[in-house]
Structure formats: C-alpha cells, structure tokens
Amino acid sequence: MKLPRDFYARDTLLVARELLGMHLVHVGAGSAGWRRVGRIVETEAYKGADGDRAAHSWRGPTPRNRVMFGPPGHAYVYFVYGMHFCFNVVTEPEERACAVLVRALEPVEGLSERTSGPALLCRAMGIDRSCNGVDLCGPVLWIEEPGGGAAARRRVRVGRSARIGVDYAGAWAQRPWRFFDRDSTFVSTARRSSARSPRTTRSTSSR
C-alpha cells in the first residue's frame, strides 16, 4: 500500500525514522515496463524551516529548491558535483521547506547496480532530474509498505548519528538526524557507523 500524503505531512525527524523498512518503487513508463524496488535502510532529516544550515532551503526559496516549499509527499531531486542526483521526500506542511534524504536501499526487485549511497541508489533506481517534483502518491514513483503490510514488515533496529558531509553547517552538523538500519549491510557507511554511532533505539517496526 502506498504511503498516504498525511504520512509525509508530519515532523521530519519522525518521517525520516519511519521510512526505514519501507519500499521505494519506480516504474518505467510506456513500452519499457520496468519496475525497480528497494528497501529503505538509511535516511537523513533536513529542517530548513528551523534554521538548519545543512538544508538547501534555510536561506529561502530558489529555483533549485522550490519543490521543498510545496506540499508534502513530493520528490525533491537535485544535481550535485556536476554528475550525481540525490532523492529526497518533502515533509511537513507546505512552506515549511523540510525534507528527508534517502541515502541507501537494499535491493528488492529489478536492481543490479549498487545502492549503498544517495547517488548510487538514484542511478540504480533510474531517478534523475525528470523525477523532481513528482507526486509520491502517484503512479510512477512512490513509497509503500512491503507486501503484507505492517504485520509482515521486517523489524528495524534503528541507529542514529550525525549527518554525513555537512561539516559546513556548523553546530547543525552535530544534530543526530541520520537514521539507519543497524542490521543492514547496505547502509552507506556500514563498516564505520557502529564505531561512530553507538546510540541505538529499541527494535521497532517503522511506522
């Protein structure tokens, strides 16, 4: 079952945590007919509305980040380093300009390339600039409960750490706003995360 819009219209930290274990789905249009599915195992929360200097939106709207200021439950896809795309989901009420970056997936269906990192998963899932602004409640790109719903979903042992690669954000860089599945080998920094991030919440389903 696709996640409803009200799932995304909540506090960004809650959404970032509860996306763990959900499935990201991308379906090819027309005669291509492909379907790619990955289990979300790592996320990061960005709260520009609260002054988060690591968020693209903290200085206000620009042509690049305008999707973040729109309604929740839409894809914010940006281009970085002149070669990579990164996939985010817009959260909280319109104009709050918050989002969750999806950092890593476990392959579930139709994926043969690496998915342990935000750029790698976009390449593997076929997510690019054309996906920016796409409604995640629509028929092309969405997030859903695994087959069988909440009762069948694999439980997640949630870890937390500071976000990766945002040292420029000053004190905001230290916020423990990265969430990951401690038991997944597909987390982008799986070998180092346990040493850097000893905090673990109790085992829980994602929602």
Secondary structure, DSSP 8 states (H G I E B T S, - for coil): -B--HHHHSS-HHHHHHHTTT-EEEEE--TT---EEEEEEEEEEEEEGGGT-TTSTTTT---TTTGGGGS-SSBEEEEEETTTEEEEEEEESSTTS-EEEEEEEEEEEES--S--BSHHHHHHHHT--GGGTT-BTTSSSEEEE--TT-GGGS--B-EEEE--SS-GGGGGGGGS--EEEETT-TTSTTHHHHHHH---B---B---
